[in-house]
């Protein structure tokens, strides 16, 4: 006997964004064209219809990859790059102590954002979808 899962919407369409995510995306608007592209990518991922395999893969590539091939790791490296005067010439106009402080905090952000523990829950969510 086939049962109907009553949590699905008509045509199995994605639900609208929840208020927290919609508000966050709105507050990120206009900072930089790159941030706007990320906002639109997040919106697309949230509203697009995914099958279970694609959902599992997207979650893994957002933050749950076992080898660091995910968006969270890419953001960690970007933060380290932007906070380092060697790779971001705009910081070279700052006093040396501020350059070093910014670099230190960027390196700490990269270290913590690439920690396996931070990726664990997304990895486990992805695995659960995959039946692992």
C-alpha positions as CSV (number, residue, x, y, z in Angstrom):
1,X,0.0,0.0,0.0
2,X,1.3,3.4,-0.9
3,X,1.0,6.2,1.6
4,X,1.1,9.9,1.0
5,X,3.5,12.0,2.9
6,X,1.4,14.9,4.0
7,X,4.4,17.2,4.5
8,X,4.8,17.7,0.8
9,X,3.5,20.7,-1.0
10,X,1.4,20.6,-4.2
11,X,3.6,19.4,-7.0
12,X,6.4,18.8,-4.5
13,X,7.4,22.5,-4.9
14,X,9.8,24.2,-2.6
15,X,8.4,26.3,0.2
16,X,9.0,30.1,0.3
17,X,12.1,31.2,2.2
18,X,11.6,31.4,6.0
19,X,11.7,34.9,7.5
20,X,15.2,34.4,9.1
21,X,16.9,33.4,5.8
22,X,15.0,36.0,3.7
23,X,15.8,38.8,6.2
24,X,19.5,37.7,6.3
25,X,19.8,37.7,2.5
26,X,18.1,41.1,2.3
27,X,20.6,42.5,4.9
28,X,23.5,41.3,2.9
29,X,22.4,43.2,-0.3
30,X,24.6,45.8,-1.8
31,X,27.9,45.2,0.0
32,X,29.7,43.9,-3.1
33,X,28.6,42.3,-6.5
34,X,30.3,39.1,-5.3
35,X,28.2,39.0,-2.2
36,X,25.1,39.7,-4.3
37,X,26.0,36.7,-6.5
38,X,26.3,34.5,-3.4
39,X,23.0,35.8,-2.1
40,X,21.3,34.9,-5.3
41,X,23.0,31.5,-5.3
42,X,21.8,30.8,-1.8
43,X,18.3,31.9,-2.8
44,X,18.4,29.6,-5.8
45,X,19.6,26.7,-3.8
46,X,16.9,27.3,-1.2
47,X,14.0,27.6,-3.6
48,X,15.0,25.2,-6.3
49,X,13.5,21.7,-6.5
50,X,16.1,19.1,-5.7
51,X,15.9,15.3,-5.8
52,X,17.4,13.5,-2.8
53,X,20.7,12.8,-4.6
54,X,21.2,16.4,-5.5
55,X,20.1,17.5,-2.0
56,X,22.7,15.2,-0.4
57,X,25.4,16.5,-2.8
58,X,24.5,20.2,-2.3
59,X,24.7,19.8,1.5
60,X,28.1,18.1,1.2
61,X,29.4,20.8,-1.1
62,X,28.1,23.6,1.1
63,X,29.8,22.5,4.3
64,X,30.1,18.8,4.7
65,X,32.8,17.5,2.4
66,X,35.3,15.1,4.0
67,X,38.2,16.5,2.0
68,X,37.5,20.2,2.4
69,X,36.0,20.6,-1.1
70,X,33.1,22.8,0.0
71,X,31.9,26.4,0.1
72,X,32.6,26.9,3.8
73,X,36.2,25.9,3.3
74,X,36.4,28.3,0.2
75,X,35.0,31.1,2.4
76,X,37.6,30.4,5.1
77,X,40.4,30.7,2.5
78,X,38.8,33.9,1.1
79,X,38.7,35.5,4.6
80,X,42.4,34.6,5.1
81,X,43.2,36.1,1.7
82,X,41.3,39.3,2.2
83,X,42.7,39.9,5.7
84,X,46.3,39.6,4.6
85,X,48.2,42.6,3.2
86,X,50.4,40.2,1.1
87,X,47.3,39.2,-0.9
88,X,45.1,42.2,-0.5
89,X,47.1,45.4,-1.4
90,X,44.4,47.7,0.0
91,X,45.6,46.7,3.5
92,X,49.1,47.9,2.9
93,X,48.1,51.5,3.7
94,X,47.3,50.4,7.3
95,X,49.9,50.7,10.1
96,X,51.9,47.4,10.3
97,X,50.4,46.5,13.7
98,X,46.9,46.6,12.2
99,X,48.0,44.7,9.2
100,X,49.4,41.9,11.4
101,X,46.3,41.9,13.7
102,X,44.0,41.6,10.7
103,X,46.1,38.8,9.2
104,X,46.2,37.0,12.6
105,X,42.4,37.1,12.9
106,X,41.9,36.0,9.3
107,X,44.2,33.1,9.8
108,X,42.3,32.2,13.0
109,X,39.0,32.4,11.1
110,X,40.5,30.1,8.4
111,X,41.7,27.7,11.0
112,X,38.4,27.5,12.8
113,X,36.2,27.4,9.7
114,X,38.2,24.5,8.2
115,X,38.1,22.5,11.4
116,X,36.6,19.0,10.7
117,X,34.3,19.3,13.7
118,X,32.5,22.4,12.2
119,X,31.8,20.4,9.0
120,X,30.7,17.2,10.9
121,X,26.9,18.0,11.1
122,X,26.6,18.9,7.5
123,X,28.5,15.8,6.6
124,X,26.2,13.6,8.7
125,X,23.1,15.3,7.3
126,X,24.4,14.5,3.8
127,X,25.2,10.9,4.8
128,X,21.8,10.4,6.4
129,X,20.1,11.4,3.1
130,X,22.4,9.0,1.3
131,X,21.5,6.2,3.8
132,X,24.9,5.9,5.4
